[in-house]
């Protein structure tokens, strides 16, 4: 069956078509980064309005590029949460309206389920079970995955998510929005070991994360320097190293705690080279398998939503045509297939 996937949880409008046996057929994406850059961060109202302008043209483009038409689509999957409520409602309203018009089902998908299943879009798919590290601007989670729909939350961020901490640290260094990629690029010019940053919550048991203190440490360290370009680079490098090592330490604990030898890493921050290098070194030492989605599927996209929705629709999950969005939606509240 052909499934139309729609992603509008934040600042990217993603549309894709996935087939239950042929795999991913087509996907299109529009990013709002240039618009929000002017304001130094995401403006929710502007994000919602831009989704309204871009969504239908992207759906039409995706259908045209795939050589399909509306009569070929047998179901719609959309991001129902978590995310910005206005942005979510745009996708939900469009999906339910199209479903009613086309006479097909529409199903809300959990945004983070989409991310943790994104590696399933690759030829080299991870087998079950696996541990998933989801790292994005709004979420940092460790999840034990026994199968599609079978998730156990192992740990999460108690304050700032890793991506959020990257952006805030970058802002403290005077970098533009979105700051995470710019901070990583700046860190390439840094001198290693000039500054020693803490590895938060690694000196105690557990799998939860906390990055707000690391952000504060970054600010205090930078304020003690002369704030030269080299100072910025050295602080950026120390921050990135601390974050990458913290994530690797927590993932190692999760693998040992569960006894699982597969680690899936997804979400926008998973594209960070230093984080990948640390996780690759850790899993190699632990003799565990490591899986990443391709870079274009690390960030928000419609393909992951189409895939997750396809699995649930094929399993018989249904919902009414009532328009709903869940800006807060714990992943452990997902129903089993």
N, C-alpha and C positions, 0 to 999 in steps of 0.2 A: 504494500500500500504506500501511496505517496503522502507524505506529511509536510505541511507547511509550518515552519518554525518561526516564531516572532520573539525578539528580545528587545525590551525597552525599559530595563530596570534602572538605568542611570543616564549616562551621557553618550551612549552609542546605540544606534538603531540597526539591529541585525535581522536579516531575513534569510531563510534557507529552505531548501526542499530536500528531504531525505526519503529514500525508498527502503522498505523493510528488507529487501534482499539485494538490491543493487548498490546500496550505500548512499553516500552523499552525492546528490545530483548537481546542486548549484547553491552558492551562497553569496550574499551581497552585504555590505556594511557601510554605514555612514557614521563618522566620528564627529562629535561636537567640540573637540578639544580647542580648536581655533577660536570658537565663540566664547567659551568659558575662560580662556587664557586672559582675556581682557579684564576679567574680574578677580583673577587670582584663585579661582576655585569654582566648583559647580554651583550654578544658580538654579535651584529646582524648577521654578516657574518657567524660566527660559528653556530648560531641558524638555519639559512637557510640551511646550509649544513647538519646539523643533521636531519632536517625535511626530506630532500631528502633521506637520508639513512634509516630512520625509517618508513616513511609513508606507502609505499607499503607492507612491511612485516606486519605492524599492520592491514592493511585492510585485508590481507590474513588470519591473525590470528583471526580477528573479525568474518569473514565469517565462518571459520572453527569451532569456538566455538559456533556459533549460529546454526550450522547445515544447513546453507543456502549456495547458490552459486551465482555467478554473475547474473544468469538468473532470480533469485528471486527479485533482486533489481529493483525498478521502478522509482527511482529518487535519485539524489545526492544533498546534501546541504553542502556548505562549507563556512568558514568564509572569507568574502570579505573585512572586515575592521571593525573598525580601528585596527591598529597594526603595526608591523614592515613590511615594504613593501616587503622585500625579503622573509620573512617567509610566508606572505600572498600569494605571487606569487607561492610558492611551492604548497600550497593547491589548489589554483585556477587552475593552470596548470594541476595538477594531476586530479582534478575533471572534468574539461572540456575534457581532453583526454579520461578518462574512459567513460564519457557520450557519446562522439562521437563513441567510440568503441562499447559500449553496446547498443547504440541506445535509450538512455533515457535522460530526461532533467536534467540539473544541474542548481542550483540556489545559488547565493551568499547571505549570511545571515549577518546581522549586529551583531557583537560580543556582544554588550551590550544588544541587544534584546534577544540573547540567555541566557545571565545571568538573566535578569529580568523574563524570562519565565521558568527558571530552577525549581522553586517550582512546576510547573505543572507536573513534572516527579514523584511527590510524590502521595501517595494515598489521603492524606489530602490536596487537592488543594485549593488555594485561589479563591474566586469568584471575578468577576469584579463588580465595579471598585476597584482599590487599588493604594496606593502610594508605589513606589519602591525606596529603597535606594540601589544604586549600588556602592560598595566600593572595589576597587582593586588596584593593583600596579600603574596603569596608569589612573584610572578614579575614580571620586567621583561625583555621580549624584543623584538628586532627581527627579523622574519622576511620573507624574500622568498617570495611565494606565486605560483607559476606556474599552479597549478590545484589542485583538491581532492586532497590527498595528496601534492602536490609542493611541499615546503617546504625552504628553505635558511636555516639560522640565521645571521643577520648579526652579532648582538651580544646580550649578556645581562648581567645584573647579576652582578658578581663578589662581592658581599656582600649587604647589605640590598636588598630590592626597594623600589620607590618607595612602594608602599602601606605596607609595613612601616616605612619611614623616617617616613612621615606619622604613623603610630600611635605610634612611639617618641618623635618630637619632641613630639607632643601630650602624651604622658605626662610628659615633662620639664617641660612648662608647667603640669602639674597638671590636665589635662583628663581626662575619663572615657573609658572604652572603649565603642565604637570611636572613637579619637581623630581620625582623618583628617577626617571631615566637620565635627567640632567645631572643629578647627584652621582649616579653610577659612572657617567662619562667623566665627571670631574675627579672621581676617586682614582681613575687611571693615572693621574698625574701626582697622586699622593705619595708621601714617603712612609713606608711601612714602619710600624712600631714606635712612631713618634709619640702617639697618644695611646693609652690603654683604656678602653671602654669596658664597662661591665657587661656580662652575659646574663641578662635579667632572668630571674627565677630558675636558674640552672643549679643553684646551690641548695636546692630543696627538692623533695620528691614531687612527682606530679607532672602532668602534661599540659597545663595551662600556660598561657603566654601573657606578658605584660611589656609593652614598649613605650609607655608614657614616660617612665623614668629615664629611659635611654634618650628620649627626645630632650628632656630637661638637662641631662648630662652633656648632650651635644651643645646646647645653648650656653651652659656655664663654661665649658671648655673653650668654645669659640670666643666668648667675651673676654677671656684671659689672654687672648693672642692679639697681635697687631692688626689682625683681619686682612692680611695680604692674600693674594690669590693662592700662594703656596699654603698658607694657613688653612684656607677654605678646602683645598684639595686634601690636605693631611687629615682634617677633621672628617671630611666626607669618607675617606678611606677607612678611618677608624670606626665610624658609624656603620658602614656597610659590612665590614669584617665582623663586628659584634652581632649584627642582625643575622648574617649568614651562619655564623657558628652557633648561635642560639637555636636557630631552626634545625640545624643538623643534629645538635645534641638532643633536642626534643623528639625528632624523628627516630633517632637511634633508640631512645627509651621506648617509644611506641612499638617499634619492631620487636624489641626484646619482651615487652609486656604482653604482646599478643602472640608472639611466636611465629608471626607471619614474615615471609621473606620477599615480599613485593611492596614497593613504595611507588605510589602515583602522586605526582606533584602538578597542580594546576592552579589557574588564576593568573591575573595579570602580572603579579610580582614574580611568578615562576620563570619569566623570561630573563630575569636578572642573571648575568653570566656568573658572578661571584657566588650567588646562592646555588646555582647549578653545579659549579665546581666543588663546593663543599659537600653537597649531597651525593655527588658522584664518588667522591673520595670515601665518604662514610659508608655508602652501600657496598662499594668494592671491598672495603675492609670487613664488612659484616657478611659478605657473600650473599647479598640480596640483589634483587632485580629492581631497576629504576626506570620509570616511564614518565615521559613528558608529552603533552600534545604539541603539535607544531606551533610555532610562535603566533600565527594568525588565530589559533584557537585557544591561546592562553588568555587573551582578553575577552571581554563579553562578545558573544556572537550568536547568530541564530541557529547555526549548525548543531551546537550542543543541545539547544532546546528542542530542536526537531528530533534529534536522536532519542533524548530522554522521553519526550512525549510519545514517540513511536512505540517504544517498549511498553509504556503504560497503556496506550490505546489498544495495542495487540493483546495485552493481558486482560482486556475487558473493562478497564477503568473508565467510568463515565462521570459527567457532572452536568448540572442544569445550565441553561443559557443565562442565568443570573450573572451580572457583571460584578466580580469580586477581585480585590487585590489585598495582599497581606504584606505590608511594609516590614513587619516583624514576623518571622516565621522560622522558629527553631527547626533544624534539620531532623532532630529526633522525633518531631511530630508528624513526619511523613508516614502515610499509610503503606503497609506492605503490599507487594503485588501478589 
